[in-house]
Every structure is written in structure tokens, then in C-alpha cells.
Amino acid sequence: MHRYNFAARAARWSASHWKTAVAIWVAFVAVAIGLGMTVGTHTLTASEQATGEAARAEQLLTSAGFDTPAAESVIVRSETRTVADPAFRSTVHSVLAKLRSMPQVTKLRTGAGGQISKDQRAQLIEFDMEGKLDTADARVQPLLDAVAALQKANPSFTVAEFGFASATHELSKTIDKDFVKAEKLSVPITFVILLIAFGAFVAAGVPVLLAFSAVLASVGLSALASHVFHASDATQSVILLMGMAVGVDYSLFYLKREREERAAGHQGHDALFRAAATSGQAVLISGFTVLVAMAGMLFAGTKIFTSIGIGAMLVVFSSLVGSLTVLPALLGKFDRYIERGLRQVLAATALRLLRPLKTQPKWLVWLRETPTVLQRLKGNRQESRLWGFVITKSMRRPLIAVGVSIALLIVLALPVLNMHTKQSSFTDLPKSLSIVKTYNTIQASFPGSQDPAHLVVRADDVTTPQFAKAYAEFKKRALATGVIQQPIRVAVNKAKTVARVDFPLAGEGQDATAVRALETLRTQVIPPVLATLPVGTEQAVTGATAANVDFNKTMKSRAPIVFAFVLGFAFLLLLLTFRSIVIPIKAIILNLLSVGAAYGVLVWIFQYGHLQGLLGFHSSGAVVTWLPLFLFTVLFGLSMDYHVFILSRVKELVDQGVPTDQAVERGIRSTASTVTSAAAVMIAVFAIFATLSALDIKQLGVGLAVAVLLDATLIRGVLLPAAMKLLGEWNWYLPRWLEWMPHLNVESKPHEDVPEAPPVPVV
């Protein structure tokens, strides 16, 4: 039966037109980067990041043209003096004088009782910044410099600034610095790992170059996409992380198979075409599986996930296209030169430069032809001895291997039963940062003042005596609860249609105390007063605490939809690919075990607070809200990469008549070193993210690194072969009523595909 093999056809065309293929890729990357830089990135606004009731409140504020300024505060605090002390008053006056002289400052507020701390040792000077809220962080630096100068002039006092603009400025600066660090480290570390894996400079350089160019192109494309689907702050980090991981993976699968075919005696383009028809097609199926997993994020019910999902899909697609087109073009061009190390490349270059002089020094020829130290150490073995030993032992006693592996994974997953999630914020940055210290100082003296809940009320006229009475009643009932504090303020828009009432909550923004205070506000304070207002009056509560609570609710309600979409499509894709109902069921179970174990390790480390010194973080007592759902989609996609690659080799052997037991052992042994190398690259890239400052990105890096480590070792090296040994021929069971399904070919011999292309001259 003729089977269409897209990867083989793409490789033949690319190898026959290598200049065109490379030129198109370079042009694509250049145009994507250029367009991205030209149009810039449109980021999500505060209202777009919210969900549920908080999102409705933000929309009410936005639609009413409510002018929400960037509110900033300067705290003046002394450990020994009270606010009545002349030196204290003098310091406050110098701060006020400086702020009044700054053009960025408007609506300076001080002197009221609510701005003096209970211990009389701190005073809070509040003001708004001129201009739009969204651009305030870019204009706050002069204010920060002025306050820093005041602190220097008054060393016996604490004089520090905090607010939306200053916190956003510090957070953006930290994220940008982290991204640059990850960008600088990921490429050389990946190259070193591949250099060890291949023992060849050229073979190691090609995947890195291809993966990084796909990342750059995807960053440009995501900037374009952000004008339709606004971008999250985390999108670029995810693109870099996913791009280096899958881009290197796909190139690695392709290159390893091409080297195997060459070692088996297939020379020139024959080895390339055989690799394309087998591993190339497996890469195609793997890539689409990852794309399906990433598409699951589009159903998460939040624009943050939509942005991250689109970014991840763009970089996976770009990496896939590059691996199927420009990679075979480069392999066809380099041919046997792909095996050369750095010393061999330099010697070959020198000999080429000397060619016009008609001299070829023997020592240069020797340097070009003699294998490198790494190549001699690695030898010509295509299989890993270590993994061969592990796999043999696992298949010899499969029941014990399956039982012990599953028990270990379940033990690792147990902490997930107590998982608590919350949104990350600047307070999750290292405590050594000045902005975090300032927040903690203000929070200690004025609890809740920097993170109040906002009640938004909309009606035809929110300034009538009836509404004024309601605001007074809101304040009275709120203060009576004991969990809502002063100062409670009311602001009204110009059209008098929307009012915002600020309620400082007890607790620290997103802890249990703050959540209970929010619940009290929503269920006990607001409803009785709202019942006294005109019919049709709308209300909703927003703020950091409300946004966190509502985001958690959205994630919990949407998780089943995302899980069903990803698992359903992955099941269908594997069913069509391997024509077995057992293979997709087993793959889903193994991947869920891997994800569950990664969740458990995350909870143990970040929620329970283990390894804080080693990883350089301060536990927030929770896992970042968006991380579990994101980890599931990413890990499921990456796990399927390995699964499809390994099983496609096993199925290839079974189709050749090899018994299932032998096919499983030979297939996994032959792919183990490739999977190990690919996993090492992923773990190294993810580990870089585990060293960054932002807690959510740190958790992301640790979670991915742990899951890939478990997946590439315990799952694929022990549990998979043992389970397949136990199932035997049942691995390939397909009910008769499903035999009508089309066949998605993964592995096929070159002669089953298309006629051989004419030989391509190698330069």
C-alpha cells in the first residue's frame, strides 16, 4: 500500500534545493524579527489579565472612562522617634517639598489620621502620578532617584517609595535581566551538551543554530500576534524555553537517525532520505502532538494563557518547519562533514585557503582526517550500555519493575493532595530587593493600604444622597468586621456613573487572612447595602486579592475542559498513528504519572519550603496559580515527543517481523542515548530558568526539569519497556470496529514513499 510520507518528500526537495531552502529560512527569520521590532509588543492590560468578577469590575472601570491613576506612596519611618518629634516633622516636610517640586506628582495627600501608623512611628505620604497608568512605570525613575536622595540625606529615618509604577518598574527590570541571562546561558550550555553527545562541532552547532533562529523568529511573530491577542509578560520566556527544548529535540532525533543509517552503510543522501522517512516522519507526528497540547491553553478561559499558548504554538511550529526543511538541506550540503570537530573544521578551512597555492601540508591533512578526542572516546557505538543494562533488567522482571516504578511515582505525587495556588507578585521576588523591603515596611505599619480591594458600583448617578448614605454604610459595616481597615476612600468618574470604593484588607494581599477578609466584604458587607440602592445598580469587586481568588476559580472550572481536549486529541492522534487502542491508553497513563510526580515535587519544594537556600527563593506557601495547567499541557506535549520517537522505532521493527519483546528491547535500546541527550538539553535549559529571580519562572523551570528527568529515566527506561513486555502482543490490539480508520504513517522505508531524487552534488 502506498503511504504518503510528508517528511521524506520535504527532505528530498530541501536536499535538492539546499540554497533555496536555506535562503527561505533566513529570509523568514529576518522578516519575522524585523516586523516584530517595527510594530512592537502590545501587552495585556490589568483588566485583560483578570477573570471572573474581578474582570467584570475592571471592565466597568474601563468602559466608564474611569481615570485610574498610578498611586504611589512614600513612607517616613523611625525606630526611635514619633511623628510629633521635630526631627520627624522636618523629614516629612522635606519629602513633601521635594514631591511638590516634581512634575510627575499630582494630588499629594498627607496629614490625615489614616496616614499615621498606630505606633506613631511612621507616616505615609500618598500621591498620584500624572499621565496614563499603563505607562507610569516608564516615567517613575526620577521619583525613585529623588526619594533615594532624600533617604541618603536622612540616614536615621527610613524614606522609601512604593506603588504600582515603582513595583512594575522593578519587576520589569528584573524580568528583563533574567531573560537576558537565560538567553545568554541557554545557547552555550545546549551546545556543550550536544558536543558531548555527538563528539562533533558541526553536528552540535546545527541544532543549536536552528533552534535559536526559530526562537528569534517566533519572538518576532508573537509581537505581531500581540496586536490581536495581547501578550503576557511570561510569553517571551516560554518561547525561549520551549523553542530551545523542542527545536533541539527535533534536530537531535533527525541527526541521530541519519548517523545510524550512515553507520549501517548507507552513504550520502541515501542515509539522509532514510532518516527523513523514519525519524523525520516521527518528528512530524510529535510536533503535531505538541501543538495539540499547546492549543489546550486556548481553552483556559484567560487571556494570559491564550498569549502563552499562542507563543508556544508559534515556536513549536517554527521549530517543526525548520527541522523538516532547512535541517535536511544543511545535512545534504554538509554530508559527511557533519561529523567534523572544531579542529577538523579549522584544518579543512586552512586547506581550502591553501588550495590556490597548490600545497596541502600533511600535518593539516592529518588534523582534518584524524578523529577528535571526543570522537575516539565515544567510538562508533550507537547504543547506550547503561540503558541497555537497565532495560534488560526491567524486562527480565517486568512485574516488579512496573510495581516499584508506579509506587515511587505515586509517593512523589502525594503532596499534590495539599496543593494551594496563588498568583505571583513582586513580593515573591528575592527579599533582598529594595522594593520588596519597602512593601514589607509599609505593610507592617499600614496593613492593607497598598493592596486594597476595590468595590466598583455603576448606576445612572452614583453621587445622589442615596448613594452617599450607602458609602457611609459600606464604611461602617466594613470597619465593624475587624478584617477591613482604614483608610476607606471613594472615587467617582467624571460622568458620575461609576464609583470605586477602596477597602484595605487585613493580611498580606493573597494569604488566607486576606482571602477571608475579601469573602467577608463580598458576602457580608456589600449585599445588605446594595439591596438599598436603585434596581439595576451593578457592582463587582476587584483588586489583587480578588484577582487571585477569581483566577483560581477560573483555573479549577476550566481545568477539566483543557484536560479533556489535550487527552482526547492525543489519544486520537496516537490511535491513528499506531493503529492500537492500547498504545494511547498506556501513553496517557504514563504521562499523567509523570505530571503528577512533577506536581508533587513542586508542592514539596515551593509550598512546603524545602531547598529554599539551594534554589534561592522565599516560600510563598503556594504554587503559582497558572503553573499546574500550563505544566500539564507542556509536559504532556514534551512527553509525547519521546513516546512517539521511541514507539515509532519499536513499531518499525514489529512491521519488519521482529517479535514484540525483541522489538521493544531493541527499539528502546537504540533510542535511549538520543532520548538521554535530548532530555539533558531540556533539563539544562529548564534548570537555567530555575536560577532566575521571579518565583513563577523559577517554579516553572524546576517543574519542567523534574518532570523531564523522571520521564526520560524512570518512565521511558524502566516503566515503558516493562509494561510493554507484560502486555506482549496486546500492545497492538485494535478492535475490529476501528479498522476502518485511516493510517498515519510514522516509519516507512524510502522505497515505499516517492521515487528517488537525482543525486545532489556535494561541494
N, C-alpha and C positions, 0 to 999 in steps of 0.2 A: 504494500500500500504506500502510495506517495505521501510523504508528510512535509508540510511546509515548515521550514526552519529559517525564521527571520534573521537570527543572529549569524548563521552561516552566510546568508545572502549579503548581509551588511558587511561582513568581514571580506568577502570576495570583492565587493565593489570598492571598499576602502583601500584594500591592498593593491588593487589595480589602478586606483586614482589617489595615491597617497598624498600627493601635493595638494590636490583639490580638497580632500578630507581635512587635512591639517589646516589649510587656509580658511576653510569654512568655520572650523572650530575656533581658531584665533580671532577671526572676524566677529563671531558670535560673542566671545568673551569680551572683546574690546568694546563692541557696541553696547552690550548689557551694562558694563561698567560706566561707559560714557553717559548713557541715558540716565542711569541711576544717580550719578553725580550731578547731572544737569537739573533733574526735576526734584531731587532731594527726597527725604523720607517724611511722610505725614504720619505722626504718631497718634496713638489713641488719647483722647481727652479723658479727664477724670470721669465724666458722665458715661463715656463709652466703656470704661473698664468695670463699671458697676453692673450688678444683676439684681433681679427681683425688685423689692420695694425700694431699695437704695437707688436703683437705676431709674425708677419712676420719679423719685424725688429729684434726682439730678436733672431729668428731662423737664420737670416742672420749672426748675430754676432757669434752665437754658432757654426754653420756649418763651418764658416771660421776659427775656432780656434782663434777667436779674444780674446786676453788676457785682459779681463775687470777686473782691479784690484779693491780692496776696497779703494775708495778715502776717505780720512779724512781731516779735517781742524781744525786748532786751531786759534781762534780769540783772538787778544790782543786789548782791547779797554779801553779808558779812558774818563771820563766825563769832565775832565778839561784840559788835555794835548793833544797836537797834535803829529803826528808821527815824527816831527822834534825835539821834545823835547828830551834832553839827557836821561832822566829817561825812556821815552818811548822806545828809541832805545836800552837802556840797557836791558829792559824787553824782547824785541823782540830777542835780541842776546842770552839771557839766555834760551829762549824757543828753538831757533834754535840749540844751543849747546846740549841741552838735547835730542832733537829729533834725531840729528845726531848720538848720542851715543846708540840709541835704535836699536836692530837688526831687529825689525818689520818694520822699516821705510825705504822707498826707494823713489827715485825721489822727493826729497824735493824741493818745489817751493816757492820762495818769492822774493820780491823786485820789481816786475813789477808793472806798473801803475794800472793794473786791480785789484791788491790786496790791494790797499789803498782806503778807503771809501771817498766819496765825501766831507764829513765834516772834513776829515783829522784826525779823532779821533779813527780810527780803522784800523788794518792791519790783513790780512788773510794769514796764513801760511798753505799752502796746501802740501799734500804728499800722496803717495800710500802705502798700506801695502803689505809686502811680502806674497806670498802664494795665495791660491785659494780664490775667492770671497765668495764661499758658506761656508767656514769655518772661515772666518775672525772674525766673532762675538765671536767665542770661544777663540780667541787669542788677543783680544783688551784690556783686563783688565789691563795689565801692562802699556799700554799707558795712559789709563784713570787715573791710580794711579799717573803716572809721572806728568800729566797735573794738577791733583788736588794738588800735592805738589808744583808745580810752582805757582798756584793760592794762596796757603797759604803763600808762600814766597813773593808775590807781592800783598798785600791786597788792595792797592789803584787802581789796574787795574782789569779788567775782563779778565781772562785767562781760556778759556773753549774749549772743543773739541766736534766736531760733524762730522758725516759721516755715511756711510752705516753700517759699522761694529758696531760703538758705538750705533747707533739708534736701530739696530736689537738686539744687546745685551740687551739694556734696555727694549725693547718691549718684548723679550722672557722672561726676568726675571719677568716682570710684569704679563705676561700671566700665567707663571708657578705658581707664587704666588697666583694669582686669582683662578686658577684651584684647587690648594690645599685647598684654603679657601672654595670653593664651595663643594669640596669633603667632607671636614670635617663637614660642616653645613647641607648638604642635608640629610644625613642619620639620625642624631638625630632629626631634625625637622620633617621629614617624620614619624619617629617612634612615636613622641609625638602626631601628628595629628591622626595617626591610633590608638594609645592607647585611645584617647578620643572617636574615632569613635566606637571602639569595646568594650572598657572597659575591655580588657583582654590583658595581657602581651604577651602570646603566639600568639594569633591571630594577634596582631600588629607586632610582630617580624618576623613572617614567610614571609609576603610580602616584608618587607624591606630587609631581608636576600636574598631572591630570586632575587629581583630587582638589588641589588648591586652586587651579584655574576654574573648576566647577563651582567652588565656594565663592570666588570673586564674582563670577557671572551671576550666581544666584543672589548675592547681596544686591547687585545692581537691579536684577529683575524684581526682587522683593521691594525695592524702593519704588519701582513703577507700580507694583501691585498695591502699595500702601496708599495710593491716591484713590483706590476703590475700596480696599479693605485696610483700614488704618493699622499701623504697625505697633506691636507691643515692644517694650524695652528689651525683652528677652529674645526676640526673634533673631537678631544677628548672632547672638551666642549659640542658639540652637542650630542655625545654618552652618556655622563653623564646626560645631561638634558633630553634627550628622554628616556633613559633607566629607570631612576627613575620614570618618568611620566607614561609611558605605562606599565612598569613592575608592579608597584603598582596598577595601574588601573585593569589589568587583574586578579591579585590575589584578589583584592577587590571585583570585580564582582562575582568571583567564591565563595569566602568565605561568602559573604553576602547571596547568594542564598542557600548555604549549611546550614547556620544558620536558614534561613527561613524555610527550609524543616524540620530541626530538631525541630523548634518551632511548626511546624504543626503536629508533632507526629511521624515523620519518624526517626527512630533511626539507629545508627551505619552506615554501609556502604550504606544503602538504601538512606539516606539523601545525601551522597556524590555522588552516582550514578545519583540521580535525578538532583542535581546541575550540574553535568557534562553534562547530556543530554540536559540541558536547557541553563544555563548561560555559561557553558563550550563551547558549540557549538556557542553561540553568540560571545564569545571571539575569537574563530577561525575565524569567518567571519569578525569581527572587525579588527583582526590582519592582515588579507589579504588586507583589505581596506586600512589600514595604509601603508602596504608595497607597494601597488599600488601608493599611494600618494607620498611616498618617491622615488619611481622609476621615478617619473616625473622629478626629479632633474637631471637625467642622460641625459635629452634632452635639458638642459640649454645652451649647447654649450661652456662650460668652465670646465676645469679640477678641479677647486675649487669646483664647485657644484657636479661633479662626485665623488670626495672624500667624501664630506659631505653626499651625497646621499647614497653611499655605507656604510659609517659608521652608518648612521641612520637605514638603512635596516638590517644591521647585528645585531644591538642591539634590534630592534623590533622583528626580527626572533628569537633571543636567548630568549627574554622575553616570546614570544609566546610558544616556545617549553617547557621552564621551567614551565609555567603556566599550560600546558596541561599534563605534565608528572610528574615532581618532586613535584609539588604542591598537586595533589591528592594523591600521595604517602605519603607525610607528613601528610595530613589531615586524611588519612586512618590509619596511625600509631598513631597520637595523639588522634583521635576520639573525645570524649567529653572533653578531657584535653585541647583542643584548646581554651576553654572558660576561662582558669585559668589566674588570675592576678599574679603579681610578688610575692606577699605574699603567694598565694596558691602554686605557683611553689616551693618556698623555703621550705614551710611546707611539701609538698609532698616529696621533696628530703630528708629532715631530717627524715621523717617517713620511707623512704626506707632504709636509712642508719641504722636505729634502728631495722629494721626487724630481722636481725640475733640474736639480743638480746631478741627477742620475747616481746618487750614492745612497746606500741603505746599510748603515753601520750594524754589524752583527749584534752588538750589545743592545741596540734599540729593538731589533727584531726579537731578541731573547726576552726583553722586557715586555714586548707586546704579546708573545706567544705563551710565556710561562704563566701557569695559574697563580693567582694571588694566594696569600697565606690563608685567608678565609675560605677560598675555594678548596685548597688542599685539606683544610681541617674538616670541611663539610663532606668532601668526597662526592660520589655520584649517587648516594642513597636517596631514593625517592620516598621512603617510608621512615617513620619515627620509631626507633627501637623502644623508647619509653612507652609510647602509646600502644605499640604492638604488644608489649608485656601486659599493660593494664587491660586492654581489650580482650586479650586471650584469657586472662584470669576472670574477667567479668562474664564471659560467655561460657566458661567452664562450670561456674556455679551461678547461673543466671538468677535463680530464685533468691539466693542470699544477696546478690548484688542489687537486685530491684528493691528488696525489703529494706536493706540498710540505707540505700540512696534516698528512698522516699521518706524514711524515718528522719534522716538528717535534714532534709528539706522542710519537713513539717515542723521540726524543732526550731529551725531558723525562722520559720514563718509565724510562730506562735505569738510574738509581741504585736503582730498586726491586729490582734483582737482588741488591743487597748489603744489603737491609733487615734490621735487627736490632731486635727488640722487647723491651721490658721494662716491668714495672709501674711506675707513677709513685709517688712517696712525698713526704713533706715535704722530703726532701733536694733535690728538684727545684725547691723554692721559691727565690726570689732569695737569693743568698749573703749579702746584707746583713741578713737576718733573724737575730735573736739565737739562735733555736732551732737554726738550721742551723749557725751558728758553733759552738755548744756541741757539737752532734753531731760535727762535724769535729774539735774539740779532743779529745773523748773517744775517738773512733776512732783518732786519731793516737797516743794514749797507751795505749789498751787495745783493740787491734784485735778486732772481732767481738763485744765484750762487750755492745753494745747491740742486736745483731741476730742472736742465736744461732739455730741450727737446734734444733728440739725433737723428740726421739725419744719417741714415745708407745708404751708397752707395756701390754697388758691381759692378765690371767690371773686365776685364782681367788685367788691370793695372791702379790703381787709383792714381799713382804718376806722370803721364805724365804731360807735361806743360799745356795741355788742361784742365786736372783736377785741377791743381794748380790755373789756371785762374778762374775756376768755384768756387773754395773755396773762393777766394778773392771776387768774385761777390756775393756769398752767404752772406758773411760778410757785404759787402757794402749795399745790399738790406735789410738785416735784421736790421741793425742799423738805416736805414732810416725810418723804420716803427714806431720807437719810443716805441714799446712794446717788443723789443728784445734788450738785453743789453750785455755789455762786462762782462767777457772775453769769446770770441768765440774761441774755440780751435778745432784743427783737430788731430785725431789719426789714424794711419794706422796699419793693421795687418802685420805680418812677410812676408806673401806671396804677399803682395801688391795688394790684390784683394778686400779688404773691407776697407772703411774709415768711421770713425764716427766723425761727426761734432756736437759739443755741443753748444746749443743756450740757454743761460739763459733767461727765460721768465719773463715778468712783472707779478705782482700779487703774490699770496701766494700758488702756487702749483696747487690747484684744485678749486680756486674761479673763478668767472665769468671773471675777468681780465685775468687770466692765460689761460682760455679756449679760449677767443678771440685772445690772442697772439698766441696760438697754431694754431688756424684756419687761422690766417694771415700767419704764417710760411708755412702751408701746401698748401694754395691756392694762395698766392701772391709772396712769396719769392722763393719757390722751383721750381714750374713748369717752369717759364721762363728760369732759369739757366739750369734745367735738359734738356730742349729742345736743348741746345748747346752741350750736351755730346753725345758720340757714341751711336748708336742704340743698344738696348739690355742692357743698363745700368739700373740696378734695384735700387730702393730707397724705403725707408719706415721710418716713424718717430716713435720713442718710447720715453720712459721717464714716470715719474709719472703722469703728466697731460694727456699725450696721452693715457696711460693705462686706466685712469679713463674714458676719453671720449669714448674710444673704447669699454670698458666693459659695459658702459651704453647703447651703440648702440646694443651690443650683447644681453643684457637683454631684451631690447624692441623688438628686432626682434624674440627672442626665446620664449618670454612670451606666445604668442598665442599657440605655439606648446605644451608647458608644461600644460597650462590651458586645452587645448583640450584633452590631454592624461589623465590627472587626472580626469576631469569631465566625460569624456567618459567612462572610466573604472569603476569609482564609480557608474555611472548611471547603467551600465550593471550589476554590482555586486548586487546592491540593487534591480534591476528588477528581477534577478534570485532568490534572497533570499526571497523577499516578494510577488513576482508574482503580482505586481501592477506597473502601469506606473506613478501613481500619487505620490507614496511614494518617488521614486528617484528624481522626479522634485522638489517636496517640500523640500527634504533634501538639494539639491543643492542650491536652493534659500535661505534657512535659513543659510546655511554655508557661502554663498557669502555675505550676510548681516553682519554676524559676522566678517568675514575677512575685509570687507570694513570699519566697525566701528573701528577695531583694527588699520588699516592703518591711519584712520583719527586722532585717538588719538596719534599715533606715530608722525605724522606731527605736530600736535598741541604742543606736548611736546618738541620734539628734533629739529624740523626745525624752529618752531616759538620761541623756547627758554623758554617755561614755565617750572616751577618746577625745575630750574637748581640747586638752593640751596638745595632743598629737596633730589634730586636724585644725587647730587654731580657730575655734569658734566658742560662742557662749550659748548654751542651750536655751531655746525659747519655749521648751516644754511641748513642742508640737512639730509636725511635719508640714511643710508649706502646702497650702490648700490645693494648688493646681498640680502639684507634683504626682500624686498617685495615678490620676487619669492619664497624664502625659507619659509617665513611665510605662504604664501598661501598653499604650499604643506604640511607643518607640521600641520597648523591649520585645514586644510581640513581633514587630517587623524585623528587628535585627536577629532574633532567634530563628525566624523563618528563613533568613539568609543562609544560616548554617545548615538548617534542616533540609532545605531544598538541595543545597550543594552536595551534602552527604548522601541523601537518599537517591538523588539522580544518578550518582555513581553506582550505588547498590542496584538500582533498577536496570541500569545499563548491563551490569553483569548478569542479572537474572534473565534479561531478554536474550542474552547470549547463551543461555542454557546452564549457567552455573547454579547449583543448589543454593537455596536461600541462606542457609547457615554460613556457607563459604562466601557467598556474595556479601553478606553483612560484614564479616570479618575483613575480607579484602577491601571492600569499599570504604569502610571506616578507617582502616589502617592507612590506605593510600591518600585519604583526605585529611587525616589527623594533623599532619605537620602544617598544612595550609590553613586549617581552622585555627590552630595554635598561633600561627604568625598573624592572622587577621585579628584574632582576639587580643593578642599582645599590643597591636597598634591601637585598637579600640580602648583597651584598658589604660594605655599610656595617655591617650588624648583625654579620656574622661578623668583620669587622675589629675591632669593639669587643672581642670575645672574644679576639682575638689580642693585645690590650693587657693582659690580666689576668695575675695573678701565677702561678697554678697552671699548670705546664708542660703537663699533659694538655689543659686547656681552651685554652691558647694554641695548641697544635698543632691542636686541633680547629678553631679559628677560622681559622687560616692555611690548613689543608687545604680547608675548605669555600669560603673566599673565592677561592682559586686555581682550584679546580675550577669554580665558578660563572662566574668570569671567562672561563676557557677555553671553557666550554660555551656561554655567551651570545654569544661573539665568534667564535672560530675554528671551533667545531663548527657552530653554527646559522647563522652569517653567511657562511661560506666552504665548509666541507666538506659540509654538508647540501644546499644548492642545487646545488653542483657534482655531487655523487653522484646526485641525483635527475635532473639534466639528462642524465648519462651513461646512466642506466637507462631514461629515457623512459617508455613505456607499461608496461614491465616492473615499474614501481613498484607497479602494481595487480594483479599476477599472483596468481591464486588457483587452485590445482589443482582439477580437476573433482570429485575425490573429497572435497573440503572444502566444496562448495557447499551442502551440507545445513545448515551451521552457522547458528545464529540471528544476527540483525543487531543489534548495539548501536549505536543511532543517536547520532551526535555532533552533527552540524549539520543542522537541518531548518528549513524556513520556517514561520512561525507558522501559516499556514492548513493545514498538514499535521498539526497537533497537535490541539488541542481548540478548541471554539467560543470566540470572543472573549468575555471577561468584560465586563459592563456598564461603561461609563466611570466612573472614580472621580473625584469632585470634588477639585480641588487647592485647598488652603487657602493 
